[in-house]
């Protein structure tokens, strides 16, 4: 008896609980659908799909299907100069009319999820210049179908694609690029399908709000083309073309300013003494090697193209100035050594000439003494003619002195002419090293400033 009573009470609780749960479910459905909408308005999808052939386009054999296209840009993630590509995430919305899916017992638009997409005919739109692309599927496939009573279908999908973009890097990093997103039918020609931009697509939603790290979007435009292929026919194509201007601030800080500072650092050697050979040589070699490292690191993120870029031109300008500062010290040091050698040569020539004159004097003195001794011997042996011989020998001695004085006078102009020639060679050929440094202190900065003005005017105008 007790067991039966317990069973009856349990069944009663189950009935009451089930009724409450059913009412809660119905109330949730009513809240979701709306109080003014009856569930009976939903069309029968099985009836709509009867006789529907998804392999054939709407109105096959008749006029082409008009497909209206609209794009909303979600993000532009990465623009690569090395690979000449960019990655873009877009919401692609396509709209067309299909009489086979029209219904007339209600005027409500029917929204369907991605599972219904596989049952419908869809335009075979593809991205012409895409390297890779994929649909998003978290948490479900990001696709949407909206069906209107008159048979107009809206198909929306979220796509991320890596798209090729041909870039002209001649003015890099002062360049402006034009990238495109081309949409085209893969299999249907213009006889079966026609693309056109939607009337509501006057501007691209989200594109004006994008902030890119290296570029600024300055302008964009919509283009409609008809591509003619001899083997396949004419195919409609829609293009979105947008202009990108590179932000130069990063490159000025990372490339241009370090290059300018390295060039200015190489000028410090002009104020260092010529005798400080290790200091000037080490400074010149350090600036040259640092400039080389900066050039290599800047080119690592760029494609190995044959075109000469504006940044390469500036790097080579700075490299030439840094290398010229090192060559300037070598030239000044060579001139200083040359002058020292010429002065030493002149001094040696002078000393040799003086020694020759001195030796000549000594020889003349000895010769005069020997002549005097001979005269004295003759005077002793022949006393009678001493007065005559002494009188005749005395003028002879004076004549020898006159000869010696004449030789001295003839040698002095020759020696002075040789000294003048050597000095003229020292003055004309080599330049004083300190004078070269003084000229370099003014010439190098002035020339670098002029070249910078020409460079920036040529690449920014």
C-alpha positions as CSV (number, residue, x, y, z in Angstrom):
1,X,0.0,0.0,0.0
2,X,2.8,2.4,0.9
3,X,4.7,1.5,-2.2
4,X,1.7,2.2,-4.5
5,X,1.2,5.5,-2.7
6,X,4.8,6.5,-3.3
7,X,4.6,5.6,-7.0
8,X,1.4,7.7,-7.5
9,X,3.0,10.7,-5.8
10,X,6.1,10.4,-8.0
11,X,4.1,10.3,-11.2
12,X,2.1,13.3,-10.1
13,X,5.4,15.3,-9.6
14,X,6.7,14.3,-13.0
15,X,3.5,15.5,-14.7
16,X,3.6,18.8,-12.9
17,X,7.3,19.3,-13.6
18,X,7.0,18.5,-17.3
19,X,4.1,20.9,-17.7
20,X,6.2,23.7,-16.1
21,X,9.2,23.0,-18.3
22,X,7.0,23.0,-21.4
23,X,5.5,26.3,-20.5
24,X,9.0,27.7,-19.9
25,X,10.2,26.6,-23.3
26,X,7.2,28.0,-25.1
27,X,7.7,31.3,-23.3
28,X,11.3,31.4,-24.4
29,X,10.4,30.8,-28.0
30,X,7.7,33.4,-27.8
31,X,10.2,35.9,-26.5
32,X,12.6,35.1,-29.3
33,X,10.1,35.2,-32.1
34,X,8.1,38.1,-30.8
35,X,4.7,38.5,-29.4
36,X,3.2,39.9,-32.6
37,X,4.5,37.1,-34.9
38,X,3.0,33.7,-35.2
39,X,5.2,30.7,-35.9
40,X,2.8,29.7,-38.7
41,X,4.2,32.4,-41.0
42,X,7.4,30.5,-41.6
43,X,7.4,29.0,-45.2
44,X,7.9,25.4,-45.7
45,X,11.5,25.0,-46.9
46,X,10.9,21.5,-48.1
47,X,8.1,22.8,-50.4
48,X,10.5,25.6,-51.7
49,X,13.3,23.2,-52.4
50,X,11.1,20.8,-54.4
51,X,12.3,20.7,-58.0
52,X,15.2,23.1,-57.1
53,X,18.4,22.4,-59.1
54,X,21.3,24.1,-57.4
55,X,23.6,23.2,-60.3
56,X,21.8,25.6,-62.7
57,X,21.8,29.3,-62.4
58,X,18.5,31.2,-62.1
59,X,16.8,31.8,-65.4
60,X,19.1,29.5,-67.3
61,X,18.8,30.1,-71.1
62,X,17.5,33.6,-70.5
63,X,19.2,36.9,-69.7
64,X,22.3,36.9,-67.4
65,X,21.9,37.0,-63.6
66,X,22.6,40.5,-62.1
67,X,24.7,40.1,-59.0
68,X,25.1,43.2,-56.8
69,X,28.3,43.3,-54.8
70,X,29.2,45.1,-51.6
71,X,32.3,45.0,-49.4
72,X,33.0,46.0,-45.9
73,X,36.7,46.0,-44.8
74,X,37.3,44.6,-41.3
75,X,41.0,44.8,-41.2
76,X,44.2,45.1,-43.3
77,X,46.7,43.1,-41.2
78,X,50.0,43.1,-43.0
79,X,51.5,44.8,-46.0
80,X,54.8,43.2,-47.1
81,X,57.2,44.8,-49.5
82,X,59.5,41.8,-49.6
83,X,56.7,39.5,-50.9
84,X,54.6,42.3,-52.5
85,X,51.4,41.3,-50.8
86,X,48.9,42.4,-48.2
87,X,46.4,40.5,-46.0
88,X,42.8,41.8,-45.8
89,X,39.7,40.6,-44.0
90,X,36.4,41.6,-45.6
91,X,32.7,41.0,-45.4
92,X,31.7,40.1,-48.9
93,X,28.0,40.5,-49.6
94,X,26.4,39.3,-52.8
95,X,22.7,39.8,-53.8
96,X,20.8,38.3,-56.8
97,X,17.3,37.3,-57.7
98,X,16.1,33.7,-57.9
99,X,12.4,33.2,-58.8
100,X,12.5,29.6,-57.8
101,X,12.8,30.6,-54.1
102,X,10.0,33.2,-54.0
103,X,7.0,32.7,-51.6
104,X,3.9,34.8,-51.3
105,X,2.0,33.8,-48.2
106,X,4.0,36.3,-46.0
107,X,6.1,39.5,-46.5
108,X,8.7,38.6,-43.9
109,X,12.4,38.1,-44.7
110,X,13.7,34.7,-43.8
111,X,17.2,34.5,-42.2
112,X,19.0,31.2,-42.6
113,X,22.3,29.9,-41.3
114,X,25.3,28.5,-43.1
115,X,23.8,25.0,-43.3
116,X,21.3,26.2,-45.9
117,X,24.0,27.6,-48.1
118,X,25.0,24.2,-49.4
119,X,21.5,23.7,-50.9
120,X,21.4,26.9,-53.0
121,X,23.0,28.1,-56.2
122,X,25.7,30.6,-55.5
123,X,27.7,32.8,-57.8
124,X,31.2,31.4,-58.4
125,X,33.0,34.6,-57.3
126,X,36.7,34.3,-56.7
127,X,39.5,36.8,-55.9
128,X,41.6,37.0,-59.0
129,X,44.9,38.3,-57.4
130,X,44.6,36.2,-54.2
131,X,47.6,34.1,-53.1
132,X,45.6,32.3,-50.4
133,X,42.1,32.8,-48.9
134,X,39.9,31.1,-46.3
135,X,36.5,31.4,-44.7
136,X,36.1,31.9,-40.9
137,X,34.4,29.1,-39.0
138,X,34.5,30.1,-35.3
139,X,32.2,29.3,-33.6
140,X,30.3,28.4,-36.7
141,X,30.9,29.1,-40.4
142,X,30.6,32.9,-40.8
143,X,28.1,32.8,-43.6
144,X,24.6,34.2,-43.9
145,X,21.6,33.7,-46.2
146,X,18.6,36.0,-46.2
147,X,15.7,35.1,-48.4
148,X,13.0,37.7,-49.3
149,X,9.5,36.8,-50.5
150,X,10.2,38.1,-54.0
151,X,13.1,35.6,-54.4
152,X,16.0,38.1,-53.7
153,X,18.8,36.4,-51.9
154,X,21.5,38.1,-49.8
155,X,24.6,36.0,-49.3
156,X,27.2,37.3,-46.9
157,X,30.5,35.7,-45.9
158,X,33.6,36.6,-44.0
159,X,36.8,36.1,-45.9
160,X,40.5,36.6,-45.1
161,X,42.8,36.7,-48.1
162,X,46.4,37.3,-48.8
163,X,46.4,39.3,-52.0
164,X,49.2,40.2,-54.4
165,X,50.1,43.8,-54.9
166,X,52.6,45.0,-57.4
167,X,54.7,47.8,-55.9
168,X,57.0,50.3,-57.5
169,X,59.7,50.8,-54.9
170,X,61.8,53.3,-56.8
171,X,60.9,56.1,-54.3
172,X,60.9,53.9,-51.2
173,X,60.3,55.0,-48.5
174,X,58.7,58.2,-50.0
175,X,56.5,56.1,-52.2
176,X,52.8,55.7,-52.8
177,X,51.3,52.4,-53.8
178,X,48.0,51.3,-55.4
179,X,46.7,47.9,-54.3
180,X,43.7,46.1,-55.8
181,X,41.1,43.5,-54.8
182,X,39.8,42.0,-58.0
183,X,36.5,40.0,-57.9
184,X,35.4,37.9,-60.9
185,X,33.3,35.0,-61.9
186,X,35.4,31.9,-62.4
187,X,33.2,29.8,-64.7
188,X,30.2,32.0,-65.9
189,X,30.9,34.4,-68.7
190,X,29.1,37.7,-69.3
191,X,26.3,35.8,-71.1
192,X,25.4,34.1,-67.8
193,X,26.3,36.6,-65.0
194,X,26.9,40.3,-64.7
195,X,28.5,41.9,-61.7
196,X,27.9,45.5,-60.6
197,X,28.5,47.4,-57.4
198,X,25.6,47.7,-55.1
199,X,23.7,51.1,-55.1
200,X,24.5,51.4,-51.4
201,X,28.2,50.9,-52.0
202,X,29.0,54.6,-52.3
203,X,31.8,54.2,-49.8
204,X,33.5,51.3,-48.0
205,X,32.5,50.8,-44.5
206,X,35.4,50.5,-42.1
207,X,38.1,51.5,-44.5
208,X,38.2,55.1,-43.4
209,X,38.6,54.0,-39.7
210,X,41.6,51.7,-40.3
211,X,44.9,52.7,-38.8
212,X,47.9,51.0,-40.4
213,X,51.4,50.9,-38.9
214,X,53.3,51.9,-42.0
215,X,50.7,53.3,-44.4
216,X,47.9,55.7,-44.6
217,X,44.9,55.1,-47.0
218,X,44.5,58.3,-48.9
219,X,41.9,57.4,-51.5
220,X,40.0,54.5,-53.0
221,X,37.7,53.9,-56.0
222,X,35.5,51.3,-57.5
223,X,36.1,50.0,-61.0
224,X,33.9,47.8,-63.3
225,X,35.7,46.0,-66.1
226,X,34.9,43.4,-68.7
227,X,37.8,41.0,-69.2
228,X,38.2,39.5,-72.7
229,X,39.9,36.1,-72.9
230,X,40.2,34.6,-76.4
231,X,39.8,31.0,-75.3
232,X,37.0,31.4,-72.7
233,X,35.1,34.6,-73.6
234,X,34.3,37.8,-71.8
235,X,34.1,37.8,-68.0
236,X,32.9,40.6,-65.7
237,X,35.3,41.9,-63.1
238,X,34.9,44.3,-60.2
239,X,37.9,46.0,-58.6
240,X,38.5,47.9,-55.4
241,X,41.6,50.0,-55.8
242,X,43.0,52.0,-52.8
243,X,45.9,54.3,-52.6
244,X,48.5,53.8,-49.8
245,X,51.0,56.5,-48.7
246,X,53.9,55.3,-46.6
247,X,54.5,56.9,-43.3
248,X,58.0,58.3,-43.3
249,X,58.5,59.0,-39.6
250,X,59.8,55.5,-38.8
251,X,62.3,55.6,-41.6
252,X,63.6,59.0,-40.7
253,X,64.2,57.8,-37.1
254,X,65.6,54.4,-38.0
255,X,67.6,55.0,-41.2
256,X,68.0,58.7,-42.2
257,X,69.0,60.2,-38.8
258,X,71.6,57.5,-38.0
259,X,73.1,58.0,-41.4
260,X,73.4,61.7,-41.0
261,X,74.9,61.3,-37.5
262,X,77.5,58.8,-38.9
263,X,78.5,61.3,-41.6
264,X,78.8,64.1,-39.0
265,X,80.9,61.8,-36.8
266,X,83.3,61.2,-39.6
267,X,83.9,65.0,-39.8
268,X,85.2,64.9,-36.2
269,X,88.5,63.7,-37.6
270,X,89.1,67.1,-39.2
271,X,89.6,68.5,-35.8
272,X,92.0,65.8,-34.6
273,X,95.8,66.4,-35.0
274,X,97.6,64.9,-37.9
275,X,100.0,63.2,-35.5
276,X,97.2,61.2,-33.9
277,X,97.3,58.5,-36.5
278,X,95.5,55.7,-34.5
279,X,92.7,58.0,-33.5
280,X,91.9,59.3,-37.0
281,X,92.3,55.9,-38.7
282,X,90.1,54.1,-36.1
283,X,87.4,56.7,-36.3
284,X,87.3,56.6,-40.1
285,X,87.2,52.8,-40.3
286,X,84.6,52.6,-37.6
287,X,82.2,55.0,-39.4
288,X,82.7,53.1,-42.7
289,X,81.9,49.7,-41.1
290,X,78.9,51.1,-39.2
291,X,77.5,52.6,-42.4
292,X,77.9,49.3,-44.2
293,X,76.1,47.4,-41.4
294,X,73.3,50.0,-41.5
295,X,72.9,49.5,-45.3
296,X,72.8,45.7,-45.0
297,X,70.2,45.7,-42.2
298,X,67.9,48.2,-44.0
299,X,67.9,46.1,-47.1
300,X,67.1,42.8,-45.3
301,X,63.4,43.7,-45.2
302,X,63.2,44.6,-48.9
303,X,62.9,42.4,-52.0
304,X,66.1,41.8,-54.0
305,X,64.9,43.8,-57.0
306,X,67.1,45.4,-59.6
307,X,65.4,48.8,-59.1
308,X,67.5,51.4,-57.2
309,X,65.5,52.7,-54.3
310,X,65.6,56.2,-52.8
311,X,66.9,54.8,-49.5
312,X,69.7,53.0,-51.3
313,X,70.7,56.3,-53.0
314,X,70.8,58.1,-49.6
315,X,72.8,55.3,-48.0
316,X,75.4,55.5,-50.9
317,X,75.6,59.2,-50.6
318,X,76.4,58.9,-46.9
319,X,78.8,56.1,-47.6
320,X,80.7,58.2,-50.1
321,X,81.0,61.1,-47.6
322,X,82.2,58.8,-44.8
323,X,84.7,57.1,-47.1
324,X,85.8,60.5,-48.4
325,X,86.6,61.7,-44.9
326,X,88.9,58.7,-44.5
327,X,90.6,59.3,-47.8
328,X,91.0,63.0,-46.8
329,X,93.2,62.0,-43.9
330,X,95.3,59.7,-46.1
331,X,95.8,62.5,-48.6
332,X,96.7,65.1,-45.8
333,X,99.0,62.6,-44.2
334,X,100.7,61.9,-47.5
335,X,101.2,65.6,-48.1
336,X,102.7,66.1,-44.7
337,X,105.2,63.3,-45.2
338,X,106.1,64.6,-48.6
339,X,106.8,68.1,-47.3
340,X,109.0,66.6,-44.5
341,X,111.0,64.5,-47.1
342,X,111.4,67.6,-49.4
343,X,112.7,69.7,-46.5
344,X,115.1,67.0,-45.4
345,X,116.3,66.7,-49.0
346,X,116.9,70.5,-49.2
347,X,118.7,70.4,-45.9
348,X,120.9,67.5,-47.0
349,X,121.7,69.3,-50.3
350,X,122.6,72.4,-48.4
351,X,124.9,70.6,-46.0
352,X,126.6,68.8,-48.9
353,X,127.2,72.0,-50.8
354,X,128.6,73.6,-47.6
355,X,130.9,70.7,-47.1
356,X,132.1,70.9,-50.7
357,X,132.9,74.6,-50.3
358,X,134.7,74.0,-47.0
359,X,136.8,71.2,-48.5
360,X,137.6,73.5,-51.4
361,X,138.8,76.2,-49.1
362,X,141.0,73.8,-47.3
363,X,142.4,72.5,-50.6
364,X,143.2,76.1,-51.7
365,X,144.9,76.8,-48.4
366,X,147.1,73.7,-48.7
367,X,147.8,74.6,-52.3
368,X,148.8,78.1,-51.4
369,X,151.0,76.8,-48.6
370,X,152.8,74.4,-50.9
371,X,153.3,77.1,-53.5
372,X,154.7,79.4,-50.8
373,X,157.2,76.7,-49.6
374,X,158.4,76.2,-53.1
375,X,158.9,79.9,-53.6
376,X,160.9,80.1,-50.4
377,X,163.3,77.2,-51.6
378,X,163.9,79.0,-54.8
379,X,164.6,82.2,-53.0
380,X,167.2,80.5,-50.8
381,X,169.0,78.8,-53.7
382,X,169.0,82.0,-55.8
383,X,169.7,85.0,-53.6
384,X,170.3,87.3,-56.4
385,X,166.9,87.0,-57.9
386,X,165.1,87.0,-54.6
387,X,163.6,90.4,-55.0
388,X,162.4,89.8,-58.5
389,X,161.1,86.3,-57.8
390,X,159.5,87.5,-54.6
391,X,157.9,90.4,-56.5
392,X,156.8,88.0,-59.2
393,X,155.5,85.4,-56.8
394,X,153.5,87.8,-54.7
395,X,151.2,88.7,-57.7
396,X,150.8,85.0,-58.4
397,X,149.5,84.5,-54.9
398,X,147.0,87.3,-55.3
399,X,145.9,85.8,-58.6
400,X,145.1,82.5,-56.9
401,X,143.0,84.3,-54.3
402,X,141.2,86.1,-57.1
403,X,140.5,82.8,-58.8
404,X,139.1,81.4,-55.6
405,X,136.8,84.4,-55.0
406,X,135.5,84.1,-58.6
407,X,134.7,80.4,-58.1
408,X,132.8,81.2,-54.9
409,X,130.8,83.8,-56.7
410,X,130.0,81.4,-59.5
411,X,128.9,78.7,-57.1
412,X,126.7,80.9,-54.9
413,X,124.2,81.6,-57.7
414,X,124.0,78.0,-58.6
415,X,123.4,77.0,-55.0
416,X,120.7,79.6,-54.5
417,X,119.0,78.5,-57.7
418,X,118.9,74.9,-56.5
419,X,117.5,75.9,-53.2
420,X,114.8,78.0,-55.0
421,X,113.9,75.1,-57.2
422,X,113.5,72.8,-54.3
423,X,111.5,75.3,-52.3
424,X,109.3,75.9,-55.4
425,X,108.6,72.2,-55.6
426,X,107.7,72.1,-51.9
427,X,105.3,75.0,-52.2
428,X,103.5,74.0,-55.5
429,X,103.1,70.3,-55.2
430,X,102.2,69.4,-51.6
431,X,99.7,71.3,-49.5
432,X,100.0,71.8,-45.8
433,X,98.1,69.1,-43.9
434,X,96.5,71.6,-41.5
435,X,95.3,73.6,-44.5
436,X,93.7,70.6,-46.0
437,X,91.8,69.9,-42.7
438,X,90.7,73.6,-42.5
439,X,89.3,73.4,-46.0
440,X,87.6,70.0,-45.3
441,X,85.8,71.5,-42.3
442,X,83.9,73.8,-44.5
443,X,83.7,71.9,-47.8
444,X,82.3,68.6,-46.5
445,X,79.3,70.0,-44.5
446,X,78.4,72.5,-47.3
447,X,78.5,69.8,-50.0
448,X,76.5,67.4,-47.9
449,X,73.8,70.0,-47.2
450,X,73.6,70.8,-50.9
451,X,73.3,67.1,-51.8
452,X,70.6,66.6,-49.2
453,X,68.5,69.5,-50.6
454,X,68.7,68.0,-54.1
455,X,67.8,64.5,-52.8
456,X,64.7,65.5,-50.8
457,X,63.5,67.8,-53.6
458,X,63.9,65.1,-56.2
459,X,62.1,62.3,-54.3
460,X,59.4,64.2,-52.5
461,X,58.1,66.5,-55.2
